[in-house]
């Protein structure tokens, strides 16, 4: 989140975060899911595997998301032009 907000391009860091997050995605709460995809989109990093994992988890648990989580999730996926196909 901090690197994305600061506009710092840290591809190695984002790659490591994506790999670890993919393995732990079931442990994320709705805000974690939304903030993670938001940070990657804000930083301009489209980690397809991570986004796919977040999309699947969010779809499964969407009833747990509040309106802010949903808005951040939708914004982030739109920013990177996410298309599951």
Buried (B, 14 or more C-beta within 10 A) or exposed (E): EEBBEEEEEBEEEBEEBBEEBBEEBEEBEBBBBBBBBBBBBBBEBBBEEBBBBBBEBBEEBEEEBEEEBBEBBBBBBEBBEBEEE
